[in-house]
Amino acid sequence: MSKFPDDREGRSANPEGEPARASVIGPAEIRESNSKVVIAIDVMSGDRGPELAIDAALERLHAEPDLELILVGDTAVVQPLLAARSSAGHKRLRLQHASEVVGMDEPPQQALRGKKDSSMRVAINLVKDGAAQACISAGNTGALMATARFVLKTLPGIDRPAIISPIPAMNGHTLMLDLGANTDCTPEHLFQFGVMGSALATAAYNIERPAVGLLNVGAEEIKGNDRVKQAAQLLNQSDLNYIGFVEGNDIFSGRVDVVVSDGFVGNVALKTIEGLARMIGAYIRQEFTRNQFTKLLGGVSSPVLRALKRRLDPRLYNGASLLGLNGIVIKSHGGADQVSFANAIRIGMLEAEKQVPKRITRLLESQLIKEQG
């Protein structure tokens, strides 16, 4: 099944070694950039403050010579933090001022209407204006979705954007959506999620005919509620490679590339997966430190344990796409550490390089618009 590209660890860093500097610039000046990929980063949102987002941004900048970043935030806060750090890629780093911050518990509509100069809103505006090709934020999920949907609008034929992310599976990864944006979905919404997930798998990960499954309480056709059964009929009638109902264990089996569910079920599944991965890691550490003999065994098997930890590490899957928007917006976990946030930037760069919205639109035209017409 799907084998998604790993991080490009082999890319060499920019050899410059001068202190980090950033200039405050306007959208017109940003558009003049010659960088291959420009990403706007909301550095003010999230649980851990701007220091972590800045460190992750600099880490990614050093690893990617084709990347240019626009750090969006309060210049009075961000500028001193940059001045205290050294950045080999500072010439590819810019700062865009934003005077407000959306709180993690702020109601989405309040953030949308009352904070038009928030770091989140300004970063999304840069995507709308063509100044950036993607936006990364660890902020309030509801506010990010509401703002992105209002500013960027949805692609033709899409009613609601969905949150999608790769999940580790036996032979690579499984894409799963929706992961929390839409708790109440119609059969048509679930069908649209299937189309979007299939399109992303093809566009970004080069899977020619992604296998699409609909998450259900059983694989038999008679199981599930009416909404799921009606969605299955729509998927069966499409040109997608729909393989039918799948159960929770199929997320990891490697036999399906895209798993579709509503946002309530998807988010519960995602948080369960993250918690299980941490529990397994804790159990392994406990067992290999139980006594001197197990410590010795742990030392001998350390290469295998490190590989296992990497495969199960939730941080390496951080970075969920708000799919279905007329632009690329990546949601990082609010409590992400530097590794997690850097991975979200990597996902944004990948989707920008692949021009995912344009490629999804072309695929949607042969599916959704045909269905409606």
C-alpha positions as a Markdown table, in Angstrom:
| # | Residue | x | y | z |
|---|---|---|---|---|
| 1 | Met | 0.0 | 0.0 | 0.0 |
| 2 | Ser | 1.1 | 3.6 | 0.4 |
| 3 | Lys | 4.7 | 4.5 | 1.2 |
| 4 | Phe | 4.9 | 8.2 | 1.9 |
| 5 | Pro | 8.1 | 10.1 | 1.4 |
| 6 | Asp | 10.2 | 10.5 | 4.5 |
| 7 | Asp | 11.8 | 13.8 | 5.6 |
| 8 | Arg | 14.6 | 15.0 | 3.3 |
| 9 | Glu | 17.4 | 14.7 | 6.0 |
| 10 | Gly | 20.1 | 14.6 | 3.3 |
| 11 | Arg | 19.6 | 18.2 | 2.2 |
| 12 | Ser | 22.6 | 20.4 | 3.0 |
| 13 | Ala | 22.2 | 23.6 | 5.1 |
| 14 | Asn | 23.0 | 27.1 | 3.8 |
| 15 | Pro | 26.6 | 27.7 | 4.7 |
| 16 | Glu | 26.1 | 31.3 | 5.9 |
| 17 | Gly | 26.6 | 31.8 | 9.6 |
| 18 | Glu | 25.4 | 35.2 | 10.5 |
| 19 | Pro | 23.0 | 36.2 | 13.3 |
| 20 | Ala | 19.3 | 36.0 | 12.6 |
| 21 | Arg | 17.8 | 39.2 | 11.4 |
| 22 | Ala | 14.4 | 39.9 | 10.0 |
| 23 | Ser | 12.9 | 43.0 | 8.4 |
| 24 | Val | 9.3 | 44.1 | 8.6 |
| 25 | Ile | 7.9 | 44.1 | 5.1 |
| 26 | Gly | 4.6 | 44.4 | 3.3 |
| 27 | Pro | 2.8 | 42.0 | 1.0 |
| 28 | Ala | 4.0 | 43.6 | -2.2 |
| 29 | Glu | 7.6 | 43.2 | -1.1 |
| 30 | Ile | 7.1 | 39.6 | -0.1 |
| 31 | Arg | 5.8 | 38.8 | -3.6 |
| 32 | Glu | 9.1 | 39.8 | -5.1 |
| 33 | Ser | 10.8 | 36.8 | -3.4 |
| 34 | Asn | 12.6 | 34.4 | -5.7 |
| 35 | Ser | 12.4 | 31.5 | -3.2 |
| 36 | Lys | 11.0 | 28.2 | -4.5 |
| 37 | Val | 8.6 | 27.7 | -1.6 |
| 38 | Val | 7.4 | 30.5 | 0.7 |
| 39 | Ile | 5.6 | 29.5 | 3.9 |
| 40 | Ala | 3.9 | 31.9 | 6.4 |
| 41 | Ile | 4.2 | 30.7 | 10.0 |
| 42 | Asp | 1.9 | 32.0 | 12.8 |
| 43 | Val | 4.5 | 32.0 | 15.6 |
| 44 | Met | 2.3 | 33.6 | 18.3 |
| 45 | Ser | -0.4 | 30.8 | 18.6 |
| 46 | Gly | -0.2 | 27.5 | 20.4 |
| 47 | Asp | 0.5 | 26.5 | 24.0 |
| 48 | Arg | 4.3 | 26.9 | 24.1 |
| 49 | Gly | 4.8 | 30.5 | 22.9 |
| 50 | Pro | 6.7 | 32.0 | 20.0 |
| 51 | Glu | 10.1 | 30.7 | 21.1 |
| 52 | Leu | 9.3 | 27.1 | 20.1 |
| 53 | Ala | 7.7 | 28.1 | 16.8 |
| 54 | Ile | 10.8 | 30.2 | 16.0 |
| 55 | Asp | 13.3 | 27.5 | 16.9 |
| 56 | Ala | 11.3 | 25.0 | 14.7 |
| 57 | Ala | 11.2 | 27.4 | 11.9 |
| 58 | Leu | 15.0 | 28.0 | 12.0 |
| 59 | Glu | 15.6 | 24.3 | 12.2 |
| 60 | Arg | 13.6 | 23.7 | 9.1 |
| 61 | Leu | 15.1 | 26.7 | 7.3 |
| 62 | His | 18.6 | 25.4 | 7.8 |
| 63 | Ala | 17.6 | 22.0 | 6.4 |
| 64 | Glu | 15.8 | 23.3 | 3.3 |
| 65 | Pro | 17.8 | 25.6 | 1.0 |
| 66 | Asp | 14.8 | 26.1 | -1.2 |
| 67 | Leu | 12.6 | 27.3 | 1.6 |
| 68 | Glu | 11.7 | 30.9 | 2.6 |
| 69 | Leu | 9.8 | 31.7 | 5.7 |
| 70 | Ile | 7.6 | 34.6 | 6.8 |
| 71 | Leu | 7.3 | 34.7 | 10.6 |
| 72 | Val | 4.0 | 36.3 | 11.5 |
| 73 | Gly | 3.7 | 37.9 | 14.9 |
| 74 | Asp | 4.2 | 40.9 | 17.1 |
| 75 | Thr | 7.5 | 42.4 | 16.1 |
| 76 | Ala | 8.2 | 43.7 | 19.6 |
| 77 | Val | 8.1 | 40.1 | 20.8 |
| 78 | Val | 9.6 | 38.2 | 17.8 |
| 79 | Gln | 12.4 | 40.6 | 16.8 |
| 80 | Pro | 14.3 | 40.2 | 20.1 |
| 81 | Leu | 13.9 | 36.4 | 20.0 |
| 82 | Leu | 15.4 | 36.3 | 16.5 |
| 83 | Ala | 18.2 | 38.6 | 17.5 |
| 84 | Ala | 19.2 | 36.2 | 20.3 |
| 85 | Arg | 19.5 | 33.3 | 17.8 |
| 86 | Ser | 21.8 | 32.5 | 14.9 |
| 87 | Ser | 20.3 | 31.5 | 11.6 |
| 88 | Ala | 22.3 | 30.2 | 8.7 |
| 89 | Gly | 19.3 | 31.0 | 6.4 |
| 90 | His | 18.5 | 34.5 | 7.7 |
| 91 | Lys | 18.4 | 36.0 | 4.2 |
| 92 | Arg | 15.4 | 33.7 | 3.5 |
| 93 | Leu | 13.6 | 34.8 | 6.7 |
| 94 | Arg | 11.1 | 37.7 | 6.9 |
| 95 | Leu | 8.9 | 39.0 | 9.6 |
| 96 | Gln | 5.3 | 40.2 | 9.1 |
| 97 | His | 3.8 | 42.2 | 11.9 |
| 98 | Ala | 0.5 | 41.2 | 13.5 |
| 99 | Ser | -0.8 | 43.0 | 16.6 |
| 100 | Glu | -3.2 | 40.4 | 18.0 |
| 101 | Val | -3.2 | 36.8 | 19.1 |
| 102 | Val | -6.1 | 34.3 | 19.1 |
| 103 | Gly | -6.5 | 32.5 | 22.4 |
| 104 | Met | -6.6 | 28.8 | 22.5 |
| 105 | Asp | -10.0 | 28.8 | 24.2 |
| 106 | Glu | -11.4 | 31.7 | 22.2 |
| 107 | Pro | -14.7 | 31.1 | 20.4 |
| 108 | Pro | -14.1 | 30.8 | 16.6 |
| 109 | Gln | -16.6 | 33.5 | 15.6 |
| 110 | Gln | -15.2 | 35.9 | 18.1 |
| 111 | Ala | -11.7 | 35.4 | 16.7 |
| 112 | Leu | -13.0 | 35.7 | 13.2 |
| 113 | Arg | -14.9 | 39.0 | 13.7 |
| 114 | Gly | -12.9 | 40.6 | 16.5 |
| 115 | Lys | -9.3 | 39.9 | 15.7 |
| 116 | Lys | -8.7 | 40.8 | 12.0 |
| 117 | Asp | -5.0 | 41.6 | 12.7 |
| 118 | Ser | -4.3 | 38.4 | 14.6 |
| 119 | Ser | -1.1 | 36.4 | 13.7 |
| 120 | Met | -3.4 | 33.6 | 12.5 |
| 121 | Arg | -5.5 | 35.9 | 10.2 |
| 122 | Val | -2.5 | 37.7 | 8.8 |
| 123 | Ala | -0.7 | 34.4 | 8.0 |
| 124 | Ile | -3.8 | 33.1 | 6.2 |
| 125 | Asn | -4.1 | 36.5 | 4.3 |
| 126 | Leu | -0.6 | 36.0 | 3.0 |
| 127 | Val | -1.7 | 32.8 | 1.4 |
| 128 | Lys | -4.8 | 34.4 | -0.1 |
| 129 | Asp | -2.7 | 37.3 | -1.5 |
| 130 | Gly | -0.2 | 34.9 | -3.1 |
| 131 | Ala | 2.6 | 36.1 | -0.9 |
| 132 | Ala | 2.9 | 32.7 | 0.6 |
| 133 | Gln | 2.1 | 29.2 | -0.7 |
| 134 | Ala | 1.1 | 27.7 | 2.7 |
| 135 | Cys | 0.3 | 28.7 | 6.3 |
| 136 | Ile | 1.3 | 26.9 | 9.5 |
| 137 | Ser | -0.4 | 27.5 | 12.8 |
| 138 | Ala | -0.6 | 25.7 | 16.2 |
| 139 | Gly | -3.5 | 27.9 | 17.2 |
| 140 | Asn | -7.1 | 27.3 | 18.1 |
| 141 | Thr | -8.4 | 24.6 | 15.7 |
| 142 | Gly | -11.9 | 26.1 | 15.5 |
| 143 | Ala | -10.7 | 29.6 | 14.9 |
| 144 | Leu | -8.1 | 28.4 | 12.3 |
| 145 | Met | -10.8 | 26.5 | 10.4 |
| 146 | Ala | -13.3 | 29.3 | 10.6 |
| 147 | Thr | -10.8 | 32.0 | 9.6 |
| 148 | Ala | -9.3 | 29.9 | 6.8 |
| 149 | Arg | -12.7 | 29.0 | 5.4 |
| 150 | Phe | -13.8 | 32.7 | 5.5 |
| 151 | Val | -10.6 | 34.1 | 3.9 |
| 152 | Leu | -9.7 | 31.4 | 1.4 |
| 153 | Lys | -13.1 | 29.8 | 0.6 |
| 154 | Thr | -13.5 | 26.2 | -0.3 |
| 155 | Leu | -12.7 | 24.5 | -3.6 |
| 156 | Pro | -15.5 | 24.1 | -6.1 |
| 157 | Gly | -17.8 | 21.2 | -5.1 |
| 158 | Ile | -16.7 | 21.1 | -1.5 |
| 159 | Asp | -19.2 | 22.1 | 1.3 |
| 160 | Arg | -16.9 | 21.7 | 4.3 |
| 161 | Pro | -13.1 | 21.5 | 4.6 |
| 162 | Ala | -11.8 | 18.5 | 6.6 |
| 163 | Ile | -8.7 | 17.8 | 8.7 |
| 164 | Ile | -6.5 | 15.1 | 7.3 |
| 165 | Ser | -3.3 | 13.6 | 8.5 |
| 166 | Pro | -1.1 | 10.5 | 7.9 |
| 167 | Ile | -1.4 | 7.6 | 10.4 |
| 168 | Pro | 1.4 | 5.0 | 10.7 |
| 169 | Ala | 0.4 | 1.7 | 9.2 |
| 170 | Met | 2.0 | -1.7 | 8.4 |
| 171 | Asn | 3.5 | -0.8 | 5.0 |
| 172 | Gly | 3.8 | 2.9 | 5.3 |
| 173 | His | 1.0 | 5.3 | 6.2 |
| 174 | Thr | -2.8 | 5.7 | 6.0 |
| 175 | Leu | -4.4 | 9.0 | 5.4 |
| 176 | Met | -7.4 | 9.6 | 7.6 |
| 177 | Leu | -10.1 | 12.3 | 7.5 |
| 178 | Asp | -12.0 | 14.0 | 9.1 |
| 179 | Leu | -10.0 | 14.4 | 12.3 |
| 180 | Gly | -12.2 | 16.9 | 14.1 |
| 181 | Ala | -13.4 | 19.7 | 11.9 |
| 182 | Asn | -16.9 | 18.3 | 11.3 |
| 183 | Thr | -18.6 | 16.4 | 14.1 |
| 184 | Asp | -22.0 | 16.3 | 12.2 |
| 185 | Cys | -21.7 | 15.1 | 8.6 |
| 186 | Thr | -24.2 | 14.2 | 5.9 |
| 187 | Pro | -23.6 | 11.3 | 3.5 |
| 188 | Glu | -22.6 | 13.9 | 0.9 |
| 189 | His | -19.9 | 15.3 | 3.2 |
| 190 | Leu | -18.4 | 11.9 | 3.8 |
| 191 | Phe | -18.4 | 11.3 | 0.0 |
| 192 | Gln | -16.6 | 14.6 | -0.5 |
| 193 | Phe | -14.0 | 13.6 | 2.2 |
| 194 | Gly | -13.4 | 10.4 | 0.2 |
| 195 | Val | -12.8 | 12.4 | -3.0 |
| 196 | Met | -10.5 | 14.9 | -1.2 |
| 197 | Gly | -8.5 | 12.2 | 0.6 |
| 198 | Ser | -8.0 | 10.2 | -2.6 |
| 199 | Ala | -7.0 | 13.3 | -4.5 |
| 200 | Leu | -4.4 | 14.2 | -1.8 |
| 201 | Ala | -3.0 | 10.7 | -1.8 |
| 202 | Thr | -2.5 | 10.9 | -5.6 |
| 203 | Ala | -1.3 | 14.5 | -5.7 |
| 204 | Ala | 1.1 | 14.6 | -2.8 |
| 205 | Tyr | 2.1 | 10.9 | -2.4 |
| 206 | Asn | 2.0 | 9.6 | -5.9 |
| 207 | Ile | -0.5 | 6.8 | -5.2 |
| 208 | Glu | -2.2 | 6.2 | -8.6 |
| 209 | Arg | -5.4 | 4.5 | -7.4 |
| 210 | Pro | -5.7 | 5.0 | -3.6 |
| 211 | Ala | -7.8 | 2.5 | -1.8 |
| 212 | Val | -10.6 | 4.3 | 0.1 |
| 213 | Gly | -12.4 | 2.8 | 3.0 |
| 214 | Leu | -15.4 | 4.1 | 5.1 |
| 215 | Leu | -14.9 | 3.6 | 8.8 |
| 216 | Asn | -17.7 | 1.6 | 10.3 |
| 217 | Val | -18.6 | -0.7 | 13.2 |
| 218 | Gly | -18.2 | -3.7 | 10.9 |
| 219 | Ala | -17.2 | -4.6 | 7.4 |
| 220 | Glu | -20.5 | -6.1 | 6.4 |
| 221 | Glu | -22.9 | -4.0 | 4.3 |
| 222 | Ile | -25.8 | -4.5 | 6.7 |
| 223 | Lys | -23.9 | -2.7 | 9.6 |
| 224 | Gly | -23.7 | 0.9 | 10.4 |
| 225 | Asn | -26.2 | 3.8 | 10.6 |
| 226 | Asp | -28.2 | 5.2 | 7.7 |
| 227 | Arg | -25.7 | 8.0 | 7.1 |
| 228 | Val | -22.8 | 5.7 | 6.7 |
| 229 | Lys | -24.8 | 3.4 | 4.4 |
| 230 | Gln | -25.9 | 6.2 | 2.2 |
| 231 | Ala | -22.3 | 7.5 | 2.0 |
| 232 | Ala | -21.2 | 4.0 | 1.0 |
| 233 | Gln | -23.7 | 4.1 | -1.9 |
| 234 | Leu | -22.3 | 7.4 | -3.1 |
| 235 | Leu | -18.7 | 6.1 | -2.9 |
| 236 | Asn | -19.7 | 2.9 | -4.7 |
| 237 | Gln | -21.2 | 4.9 | -7.6 |
| 238 | Ser | -18.1 | 7.0 | -8.0 |
| 239 | Asp | -14.9 | 6.3 | -10.0 |
| 240 | Leu | -12.9 | 6.1 | -6.7 |
| 241 | Asn | -11.1 | 2.9 | -5.7 |
| 242 | Tyr | -13.6 | 2.4 | -2.9 |
| 243 | Ile | -13.1 | -0.9 | -1.1 |
| 244 | Gly | -16.1 | -0.8 | 1.2 |
| 245 | Phe | -16.4 | -0.5 | 5.0 |
| 246 | Val | -13.3 | -0.8 | 7.2 |
| 247 | Glu | -13.0 | -1.2 | 10.9 |
| 248 | Gly | -10.6 | 0.5 | 13.4 |
| 249 | Asn | -7.9 | -2.1 | 13.0 |
| 250 | Asp | -7.8 | -1.5 | 9.2 |
| 251 | Ile | -6.3 | 2.0 | 9.9 |
| 252 | Phe | -3.0 | 0.2 | 10.5 |
| 253 | Ser | -3.4 | -2.9 | 8.3 |
| 254 | Gly | -1.9 | -1.4 | 5.2 |
| 255 | Arg | -4.8 | -2.5 | 3.0 |
| 256 | Val | -6.3 | 0.9 | 2.7 |
| 257 | Asp | -4.8 | 4.3 | 1.8 |
| 258 | Val | -7.6 | 6.6 | 2.8 |
| 259 | Val | -9.9 | 6.1 | 5.8 |
| 260 | Val | -13.1 | 8.3 | 5.8 |
| 261 | Ser | -15.1 | 9.1 | 8.9 |
| 262 | Asp | -16.9 | 12.0 | 10.5 |
| 263 | Gly | -14.8 | 14.4 | 12.7 |
| 264 | Phe | -16.1 | 13.1 | 16.0 |
| 265 | Val | -15.1 | 9.5 | 15.4 |
| 266 | Gly | -11.9 | 10.5 | 13.6 |
| 267 | Asn | -10.7 | 12.8 | 16.4 |
| 268 | Val | -11.4 | 10.1 | 19.0 |
| 269 | Ala | -9.4 | 7.6 | 16.9 |
| 270 | Leu | -6.5 | 10.0 | 16.5 |
| 271 | Lys | -6.2 | 10.8 | 20.2 |
| 272 | Thr | -6.5 | 7.1 | 21.0 |
| 273 | Ile | -3.7 | 6.3 | 18.6 |
| 274 | Glu | -1.4 | 9.0 | 20.1 |
| 275 | Gly | -2.1 | 7.8 | 23.6 |
| 276 | Leu | -1.5 | 4.2 | 22.7 |
| 277 | Ala | 1.9 | 5.0 | 21.1 |
| 278 | Arg | 3.0 | 6.9 | 24.3 |
| 279 | Met | 1.8 | 4.0 | 26.5 |
| 280 | Ile | 3.7 | 1.4 | 24.4 |
| 281 | Gly | 6.8 | 3.6 | 24.6 |
| 282 | Ala | 6.5 | 3.9 | 28.4 |
| 283 | Tyr | 6.0 | 0.1 | 28.8 |
| 284 | Ile | 9.1 | -0.6 | 26.7 |
| 285 | Arg | 11.2 | 1.8 | 28.8 |
| 286 | Gln | 9.9 | 0.2 | 32.1 |
| 287 | Glu | 10.6 | -3.3 | 31.0 |
| 288 | Phe | 14.1 | -2.6 | 29.7 |
| 289 | Thr | 15.1 | -0.8 | 33.0 |
| 290 | Arg | 13.6 | -3.4 | 35.4 |
| 291 | Asn | 16.9 | -4.8 | 36.4 |
| 292 | Gln | 20.6 | -5.1 | 35.3 |
| 293 | Phe | 19.9 | -8.0 | 32.9 |
| 294 | Thr | 17.0 | -6.2 | 31.1 |
| 295 | Lys | 19.2 | -3.0 | 30.9 |
| 296 | Leu | 21.9 | -5.1 | 29.2 |
| 297 | Leu | 19.3 | -6.5 | 26.8 |
| 298 | Gly | 18.1 | -2.9 | 26.2 |
| 299 | Gly | 21.6 | -1.8 | 25.3 |
| 300 | Val | 22.0 | -4.7 | 22.8 |
| 301 | Ser | 18.6 | -4.0 | 21.2 |
| 302 | Ser | 18.9 | -0.2 | 21.2 |
| 303 | Pro | 19.1 | 0.2 | 17.4 |
| 304 | Val | 15.8 | -1.8 | 17.1 |
| 305 | Leu | 14.2 | 0.2 | 19.9 |
| 306 | Arg | 15.2 | 3.5 | 18.4 |
| 307 | Ala | 13.7 | 2.5 | 15.0 |
| 308 | Leu | 10.5 | 1.4 | 16.7 |
| 309 | Lys | 10.3 | 4.7 | 18.7 |
| 310 | Arg | 10.7 | 6.6 | 15.5 |
| 311 | Arg | 7.9 | 4.7 | 13.7 |
| 312 | Leu | 5.5 | 5.2 | 16.6 |
| 313 | Asp | 6.5 | 8.7 | 17.6 |
| 314 | Pro | 3.4 | 10.9 | 17.2 |
| 315 | Arg | 5.6 | 14.0 | 16.8 |
| 316 | Leu | 6.7 | 12.7 | 13.4 |
| 317 | Tyr | 3.0 | 12.7 | 12.2 |
| 318 | Asn | 2.2 | 16.2 | 13.4 |
| 319 | Gly | 0.9 | 18.5 | 10.8 |
| 320 | Ala | -2.7 | 18.1 | 9.7 |
| 321 | Ser | -4.0 | 19.6 | 6.4 |
| 322 | Leu | -7.2 | 21.6 | 6.3 |
| 323 | Leu | -8.2 | 20.0 | 3.1 |
| 324 | Gly | -10.7 | 21.4 | 0.7 |
| 325 | Leu | -9.7 | 25.1 | 1.0 |
| 326 | Asn | -8.5 | 27.2 | -1.9 |
| 327 | Gly | -5.1 | 27.3 | -0.3 |
| 328 | Ile | -2.8 | 25.3 | 1.9 |
| 329 | Val | -3.3 | 25.6 | 5.7 |
| 330 | Ile | -1.5 | 23.2 | 8.1 |
| 331 | Lys | -2.6 | 22.7 | 11.7 |
| 332 | Ser | 0.1 | 21.8 | 14.2 |
| 333 | His | -0.9 | 20.4 | 17.6 |
| 334 | Gly | -1.2 | 23.2 | 20.1 |
| 335 | Gly | 1.2 | 21.5 | 22.5 |
| 336 | Ala | 3.7 | 20.6 | 19.8 |
| 337 | Asp | 7.4 | 20.5 | 20.7 |
| 338 | Gln | 10.1 | 21.6 | 18.3 |
| 339 | Val | 10.3 | 18.3 | 16.4 |
| 340 | Ser | 6.5 | 18.3 | 16.0 |
| 341 | Phe | 6.3 | 21.8 | 14.7 |
| 342 | Ala | 9.2 | 21.4 | 12.3 |
| 343 | Asn | 7.4 | 18.4 | 10.9 |
| 344 | Ala | 4.3 | 20.5 | 10.3 |
| 345 | Ile | 6.4 | 22.9 | 8.3 |
| 346 | Arg | 7.8 | 20.0 | 6.3 |
| 347 | Ile | 4.2 | 18.9 | 5.5 |
| 348 | Gly | 3.4 | 22.4 | 4.3 |
| 349 | Met | 6.4 | 22.5 | 2.1 |
| 350 | Leu | 5.6 | 19.1 | 0.5 |
| 351 | Glu | 2.0 | 20.2 | -0.3 |
| 352 | Ala | 3.2 | 23.5 | -1.7 |
| 353 | Glu | 5.8 | 21.8 | -3.9 |
| 354 | Lys | 3.1 | 19.4 | -5.2 |
| 355 | Gln | 0.6 | 22.3 | -5.7 |
| 356 | Val | -2.0 | 20.2 | -3.9 |
| 357 | Pro | -5.1 | 22.6 | -4.2 |
| 358 | Lys | -4.7 | 22.9 | -8.0 |
| 359 | Arg | -4.2 | 19.1 | -8.4 |
| 360 | Ile | -7.2 | 18.4 | -6.2 |
| 361 | Thr | -9.3 | 20.8 | -8.2 |
| 362 | Arg | -8.5 | 19.0 | -11.4 |
| 363 | Leu | -9.5 | 15.6 | -9.8 |
| 364 | Leu | -12.6 | 17.1 | -8.2 |
| 365 | Glu | -13.9 | 18.3 | -11.6 |
| 366 | Ser | -14.1 | 14.7 | -12.8 |
| 367 | Gln | -15.9 | 13.5 | -9.6 |
| 368 | Leu | -17.9 | 16.1 | -7.7 |
| 369 | Ile | -18.9 | 18.5 | -10.4 |
| 370 | Lys | -19.9 | 15.6 | -12.6 |
| 371 | Glu | -22.0 | 14.2 | -9.8 |
| 372 | Gln | -23.8 | 17.5 | -9.3 |
| 373 | Gly | -24.2 | 18.2 | -13.0 |
